[in-house]
Amino acid sequence: MDPQERKRQILDRSAEIFARKGVTATTIREIADAVGVYSGALYHYFPSKEAIVTELIREYITDLNERCREVLARSLPPVERLVAFTQIALETSEDYHGATSIWRREGEYMRERVVEADMVSSADAMEVAWREAIRDGIAEGVFRTDIDPETFRELIYDAVWHASRWYRPGPDRTLAALARTIVSVFVDGFRRREA
């Protein structure tokens, strides 16, 4: 097998096992067995289990940020930006199910890997973009000022973050439709009310 294909296989199988069992409970032997190689062969591709986790995070964050930059380049109004960010979050959660499952399950551990890999600013870029969209919506008079913007962001973030636990996209159930629904539910309650 081509070395890049094997590396991809290691990452994919590891993500599946980590998502199911957790990182701490997963052994290098289990990963090797799932890939069909000896345990020692894994070290040719990754120096440690933590290095595998770090690479999974790096791939996820890199793609998430690229999609975020594409949205920001479109200069959308605040509500449309929130819809776009919500859709990105839902899509990357689906595309990187293993990484996001690990993150939900072992958030502190994942944050440590982010810090060790010097990816903090990259990991926080989407959160900053959400904050700016909310801040712009308040400044433009679209959103209410009597609701704490951080509370609003955390609530909508949690709804989006946990949607992959129960939402299964299909032909009549798209992630784009779910994104619009989530934002509608939250934003309609956050819109500034006419006097």
KOLRO-714295 format. One line per field, with one value per residue (C-alpha): residue number from 1; residue in one letter; x, y, z. Coordinates in nm, 4 decimals. Layout:
# KOLRO-714295
k: NUM:... $
r: a:... $
X: X:... $
Y: Y:... $
Z: Z:... $
This chain:
# KOLRO-714295
k: 1:2:3:4:5:6:7:8:9:10:11:12:13:14:15:16:17:18:19:20:21:22:23:24:25:26:27:28:29:30:31:32:33:34:35:36:37:38:39:40:41:42:43:44:45:46:47:48:49:50:51:52:53:54:55:56:57:58:59:60:61:62:63:64:65:66:67:68:69:70:71:72:73:74:75:76:77:78:79:80:81:82:83:84:85:86:87:88:89:90:91:92:93:94:95:96:97:98:99:100:101:102:103:104:105:106:107:108:109:110:111:112:113:114:115:116:117:118:119:120:121:122:123:124:125:126:127:128:129:130:131:132:133:134:135:136:137:138:139:140:141:142:143:144:145:146:147:148:149:150:151:152:153:154:155:156:157:158:159:160:161:162:163:164:165:166:167:168:169:170:171:172:173:174:175:176:177:178:179:180:181:182:183:184:185:186:187:188:189:190:191:192:193:194:195 $
r: m:d:p:q:e:r:k:r:q:i:l:d:r:s:a:e:i:f:a:r:k:g:v:t:a:t:t:i:r:e:i:a:d:a:v:g:v:y:s:g:a:l:y:h:y:f:p:s:k:e:a:i:v:t:e:l:i:r:e:y:i:t:d:l:n:e:r:c:r:e:v:l:a:r:s:l:p:p:v:e:r:l:v:a:f:t:q:i:a:l:e:t:s:e:d:y:h:g:a:t:s:i:w:r:r:e:g:e:y:m:r:e:r:v:v:e:a:d:m:v:s:s:a:d:a:m:e:v:a:w:r:e:a:i:r:d:g:i:a:e:g:v:f:r:t:d:i:d:p:e:t:f:r:e:l:i:y:d:a:v:w:h:a:s:r:w:y:r:p:g:p:d:r:t:l:a:a:l:a:r:t:i:v:s:v:f:v:d:g:f:r:r:r:e:a $
X: 0.0000:0.1193:0.2563:0.0057:-0.2817:-0.1607:-0.1319:-0.4875:-0.6060:-0.4403:-0.6077:-0.9496:-0.9445:-0.8044:-1.0799:-1.3431:-1.1952:-1.1301:-1.4869:-1.6223:-1.3910:-1.2158:-0.8506:-0.7270:-0.8960:-0.7622:-0.4335:-0.1829:-0.2354:-0.6082:-0.5297:-0.2693:-0.5132:-0.7807:-0.5326:-0.3898:-0.0287:0.2008:0.1965:0.5560:0.4672:0.2408:0.5426:0.6797:0.3863:0.3173:0.5501:0.2638:-0.1090:-0.1153:0.0422:-0.2466:-0.4968:-0.3099:-0.3201:-0.6944:-0.7446:-0.5187:-0.7145:-1.0470:-0.9396:-0.7684:-1.0800:-1.3114:-1.1029:-1.0824:-1.4605:-1.4932:-1.2594:-1.4715:-1.7816:-1.6052:-1.4885:-1.8551:-1.9254:-2.2676:-2.5046:-2.4960:-2.7926:-2.6806:-2.3285:-2.4663:-2.6562:-2.3372:-2.1268:-2.3907:-2.3925:-2.0117:-2.0119:-2.2729:-2.0961:-1.7512:-1.9003:-2.0384:-1.7190:-1.4912:-1.7214:-1.4330:-1.2546:-1.5709:-1.6847:-1.3493:-1.3678:-1.7149:-1.6096:-1.2668:-1.2696:-0.9951:-0.7644:-0.8286:-0.7619:-0.4258:-0.3354:-0.4331:-0.2079:0.0818:0.0498:0.0449:-0.2968:-0.4865:-0.5450:-0.6510:-0.8805:-1.0440:-1.0899:-1.4460:-1.5465:-1.4088:-1.6057:-1.9287:-1.8628:-1.8045:-2.1251:-2.3218:-2.1469:-2.2223:-2.5867:-2.6153:-2.4376:-2.6697:-2.9765:-3.0750:-3.0240:-3.1460:-2.9191:-3.0881:-2.9509:-2.5866:-2.4163:-2.1890:-2.4865:-2.6550:-2.3367:-2.2897:-2.6515:-2.6479:-2.2996:-2.4188:-2.7239:-2.5041:-2.2268:-2.4623:-2.6860:-2.4674:-2.5677:-2.9278:-2.9548:-2.9008:-2.8990:-3.0779:-3.2387:-3.5202:-3.3139:-3.0156:-2.7583:-2.8323:-3.1979:-3.0989:-2.8634:-3.1458:-3.3784:-3.1277:-3.0485:-3.4156:-3.5061:-3.2278:-3.2212:-3.5945:-3.5710:-3.2654:-3.3962:-3.4579:-3.8272:-4.0047:-4.1442 $
Y: 0.0000:0.3524:0.5284:0.8159:0.5698:0.3800:0.7033:0.7951:0.4478:0.4824:0.8195:0.6958:0.3771:0.5630:0.8241:0.5499:0.3730:0.6942:0.8073:0.4760:0.4054:0.7311:0.8105:0.6957:0.3560:0.2920:0.1086:0.1261:-0.2486:-0.1940:0.0673:-0.1601:-0.4511:-0.2339:-0.1268:-0.4759:-0.4066:-0.4803:-0.2255:-0.1247:-0.0331:0.2475:0.4282:0.4595:0.6916:0.8512:0.8720:0.8310:0.7972:1.1694:1.2477:1.0663:1.2687:1.5918:1.5157:1.4437:1.7802:1.9594:1.8266:1.9225:2.2727:2.3448:2.2564:2.4383:2.7559:2.7405:2.7166:3.0014:3.2238:3.1560:3.2773:3.5855:3.6744:3.6964:3.9847:3.8514:4.0341:3.9030:3.6618:3.5098:3.4775:3.2867:3.0539:2.9962:2.9348:2.6972:2.5045:2.4867:2.3579:2.0934:1.9847:1.9596:1.7707:1.5225:1.5155:1.4781:1.2723:1.1002:1.4229:1.5959:1.2899:1.2762:1.6482:1.6183:1.3173:1.4405:1.8169:1.8945:1.6338:1.7708:2.1260:2.0085:1.8634:2.1955:2.3883:2.1433:2.1679:2.5500:2.5632:2.7727:3.0740:2.8468:2.6486:2.9674:3.1364:3.0109:3.1198:3.4689:3.4798:3.3891:3.6608:3.9191:3.8242:3.8606:4.1866:4.3212:4.2161:4.4088:4.7121:4.7118:4.6912:4.3452:4.1711:4.2588:4.4308:4.2924:3.9402:3.8727:3.8016:3.5366:3.3498:3.3612:3.2334:2.9525:2.8402:2.8320:2.6769:2.3942:2.3304:2.3053:2.1091:1.8410:1.8129:1.5393:1.3146:1.2962:1.4480:1.2175:1.3983:1.2470:1.3474:1.5327:1.6319:1.8408:2.0034:2.3355:2.3069:2.2206:2.5216:2.7537:2.5995:2.6338:2.9951:3.0759:2.9331:3.1234:3.4435:3.5011:3.5064:3.7293:3.9779:4.3233:4.3768:4.6753:4.9092 $
Z: 0.0000:-0.0803:0.2340:0.2024:0.1670:0.4734:0.6724:0.5706:0.6696:1.0112:1.0655:0.9543:1.1635:1.4644:1.4429:1.4395:1.7407:1.9359:1.8732:1.9990:2.2951:2.3723:2.3191:2.6593:2.6340:2.2824:2.2418:1.9605:1.9148:1.8495:1.5867:1.4269:1.4216:1.2596:0.9913:0.9476:1.0459:1.3394:1.6233:1.5522:1.1936:1.3159:1.4584:1.1060:1.0320:1.3723:1.6733:1.9221:1.9719:2.0584:1.7198:1.5503:1.7511:1.6698:1.2985:1.3148:1.4860:1.2382:0.9392:1.0959:1.2013:0.8681:0.6695:0.9118:0.8841:0.5058:0.4827:0.7347:0.5271:0.2192:0.4044:0.5381:0.1861:0.0793:0.3251:0.4213:0.6571:1.0172:1.0021:0.6710:0.8121:1.1113:0.8772:0.6760:0.9896:1.1238:0.7985:0.7998:1.1569:1.0735:0.7547:0.9126:1.2046:0.9518:0.7414:1.0453:1.2633:1.4397:1.5320:1.6506:1.8470:2.0225:2.0926:2.2468:2.4510:2.5608:2.5217:2.7733:2.6236:2.2751:2.3906:2.5291:2.1877:2.0244:2.2630:2.2179:1.8384:1.8550:1.6864:1.9428:1.7184:1.4308:1.6576:1.7839:1.4441:1.3914:1.7408:1.6680:1.3416:1.5274:1.7842:1.5116:1.3285:1.6528:1.7390:1.3886:1.4228:1.7489:1.6016:1.2992:1.5210:1.3954:1.7305:2.0767:2.3245:2.6375:2.5833:2.6591:2.3230:2.4776:2.6204:2.2807:2.1093:2.3609:2.3273:1.9484:1.9490:2.1754:1.9588:1.6506:1.8217:1.9521:1.6442:1.4957:1.7852:1.6669:1.3167:1.0209:0.6875:0.3926:0.0643:0.2432:0.5493:0.4443:0.6677:0.4955:0.5998:0.9557:0.9637:0.8585:1.1189:1.4034:1.3191:1.2737:1.6140:1.7885:1.5853:1.5855:1.9629:1.9469:1.6922:1.8144:1.8774:1.7325:1.9958 $
